[in-house]
Amino acid sequence: MNVLQMFCFDCNRLLGETRGDLSEAHYVNILLEAITHDSEKGKEAMRQRQQCMDERLLYSEHADRISVINNGKYYFIERLWLISWFLRLCDGKIGIGPIANHELEDPEREGKMNPASRPRGNFKGGFSIVTPFLWDYLVQTYGLSGNIYTSDDVTGPEYCGLRDSIDNWRLN
């Protein structure tokens, strides 16, 4: 059961979420802090709620955006892990680690990224791209299982198809 969420029965939506009005979010936070101020469990729930809100914002600004590619070095992250992390955040839950980058490894060349991987491809071998800032945050917060793959690792001729798929990817 999700906690520390307020729901408007008139407009059928959660109140105080990052998608809403900032003044509404501020007011909802004041109410929730007043309700939980004398409870350690409530304070921990508020901390987790804030972490979820902050991480949703990180996702929206630092993952799968054209600006990620245009700003230089970026990291590849296994798509299924990133999407499940984000969906947990949308449910008001903290993500579960570690990042599982095993599916991005080339089965024929240990430690190298699979050139057959594609952005937003099928779930097996599909990847997302994230900024160094988000990558560092996720690894520090959730840990890493598997290898680190960056834009610097996909420069050989075997990665032409992968780089073309990134160039043709419709990013916001």
TIDO-243279 format. One line per 5 residues: number of its first residue (from 0); for each residue x, y, z of C-alpha. Coordinates in Angstrom, 2 decimals. Last residue first. Layout:
<sites>
NUM	X,Y,Z | ...
</sites>
This chain:
<sites>
171	13.04,14.76,-27.06 | 14.64,11.73,-28.69 | 13.61,9.93,-31.83 | 16.42,7.45,-32.38 | 17.97,7.73,-35.83
166	21.37,8.86,-34.53 | 21.24,6.21,-31.80 | 20.42,3.51,-34.37 | 23.30,4.75,-36.52 | 25.68,4.40,-33.55
161	24.54,0.81,-33.00 | 24.86,-0.04,-36.67 | 28.37,1.44,-36.86 | 29.47,-0.42,-33.70 | 31.59,-3.09,-35.42
156	33.63,-0.26,-37.00 | 34.99,0.73,-33.58 | 33.82,3.73,-31.53 | 31.36,2.17,-29.09 | 33.34,2.29,-25.83
151	33.67,6.10,-25.64 | 29.86,6.40,-25.59 | 30.00,4.59,-22.28 | 29.59,1.03,-21.03 | 30.16,0.05,-17.39
146	30.07,-3.68,-16.80 | 27.81,-5.99,-14.88 | 26.13,-5.63,-11.52 | 26.11,-2.04,-10.36 | 25.02,-0.39,-7.10
141	21.72,1.23,-6.16 | 22.56,4.67,-4.73 | 26.18,5.14,-5.85 | 25.55,3.46,-9.20 | 22.35,5.46,-9.74
136	23.94,8.79,-8.79 | 27.04,8.22,-10.91 | 24.90,7.29,-13.92 | 22.62,10.30,-13.40 | 25.57,12.72,-13.42
131	27.36,10.93,-16.26 | 24.23,11.49,-18.35 | 21.98,8.60,-19.29 | 21.31,6.51,-22.36 | 18.78,3.71,-22.51
126	19.44,0.19,-23.65 | 17.80,-2.83,-25.18 | 19.78,-6.04,-25.12 | 16.85,-8.20,-24.09 | 13.87,-5.89,-23.65
121	13.43,-5.33,-27.33 | 14.89,-2.08,-28.50 | 14.61,1.21,-26.65 | 18.07,1.91,-27.94 | 19.68,-1.07,-29.65
116	22.17,-3.74,-28.69 | 23.60,-5.71,-31.63 | 27.07,-4.22,-31.05 | 27.17,-5.99,-27.67 | 29.27,-3.94,-25.30
111	32.67,-5.37,-24.50 | 33.73,-7.01,-21.20 | 33.76,-10.52,-22.66 | 33.71,-10.65,-26.43 | 31.43,-13.34,-27.92
106	28.43,-12.84,-25.64 | 28.68,-9.06,-26.10 | 27.57,-7.49,-22.83 | 24.42,-5.34,-22.77 | 22.32,-7.99,-21.01
101	24.70,-7.97,-18.04 | 23.99,-4.30,-17.20 | 21.87,-5.09,-14.15 | 21.75,-1.92,-12.04 | 21.77,-3.12,-8.44
96	19.33,-2.34,-7.18 | 15.67,-1.82,-6.36 | 14.00,1.53,-6.87 | 12.23,3.41,-4.08 | 8.45,3.31,-4.18
91	5.89,6.05,-4.87 | 4.19,4.14,-7.68 | 5.79,6.44,-10.26 | 9.13,5.71,-8.63 | 8.55,1.98,-9.10
86	7.84,2.66,-12.77 | 11.15,4.54,-13.08 | 13.21,1.70,-11.60 | 11.38,-0.85,-13.79 | 12.17,1.32,-16.82
81	15.84,1.67,-15.91 | 16.28,-2.07,-15.24 | 14.54,-3.05,-18.48 | 16.62,-0.57,-20.46 | 20.08,-1.73,-19.44
76	22.14,1.41,-19.03 | 24.47,2.99,-21.55 | 26.45,6.00,-20.37 | 27.04,9.38,-21.96 | 30.05,11.46,-22.99
71	29.40,14.63,-24.94 | 26.60,17.09,-24.21 | 24.78,16.42,-27.48 | 23.93,12.83,-26.59 | 22.34,13.69,-23.25
66	20.71,16.77,-24.79 | 18.86,14.48,-27.19 | 17.12,12.97,-24.18 | 16.90,9.33,-23.09 | 17.79,9.99,-19.46
61	19.04,13.07,-17.58 | 16.17,15.55,-17.30 | 13.08,13.35,-16.91 | 14.97,10.68,-15.01 | 16.48,13.18,-12.56
56	13.01,14.64,-11.94 | 11.66,11.20,-11.16 | 14.64,10.70,-8.84 | 13.82,13.84,-6.87 | 10.16,12.84,-6.45
51	11.10,9.32,-5.35 | 13.73,10.65,-2.93 | 11.15,13.05,-1.48 | 8.75,10.17,-0.87 | 11.55,8.15,0.70
46	12.37,10.98,3.10 | 8.67,11.46,3.88 | 8.33,7.72,4.63 | 11.36,7.94,6.92 | 9.80,10.90,8.75
41	6.52,9.00,9.08 | 8.28,5.96,10.55 | 10.11,8.23,12.98 | 6.77,9.77,13.96 | 6.33,13.23,15.48
36	6.35,15.26,12.26 | 4.20,12.88,10.19 | 0.89,14.75,9.88 | 2.48,18.19,9.83 | 5.01,17.03,7.23
31	2.19,15.66,5.07 | 0.25,18.94,5.23 | 3.32,21.06,4.43 | 4.24,18.71,1.57 | 0.70,19.00,0.14
26	0.97,22.81,0.25 | 4.33,22.77,-1.59 | 3.04,20.36,-4.22 | 0.00,22.58,-4.78 | 2.24,25.62,-5.14
21	4.34,23.72,-7.68 | 1.28,22.77,-9.77 | 1.18,19.17,-10.86 | 3.48,16.75,-12.65 | 5.86,16.67,-9.70
16	3.11,15.16,-7.56 | 1.32,17.25,-4.96 | -2.11,15.75,-5.44 | -2.81,12.39,-7.00 | -5.58,12.46,-9.55
11	-9.31,11.90,-9.97 | -10.39,15.54,-10.57 | -13.09,15.68,-7.90 | -11.75,12.78,-5.81 | -8.43,14.51,-5.29
6	-5.89,12.06,-3.85 | -3.20,12.60,-1.26 | -0.22,10.28,-1.06 | 1.85,9.68,2.01 | 1.59,5.92,1.84
1	1.37,3.39,-0.95 | 0.00,0.00,0.00
</sites>
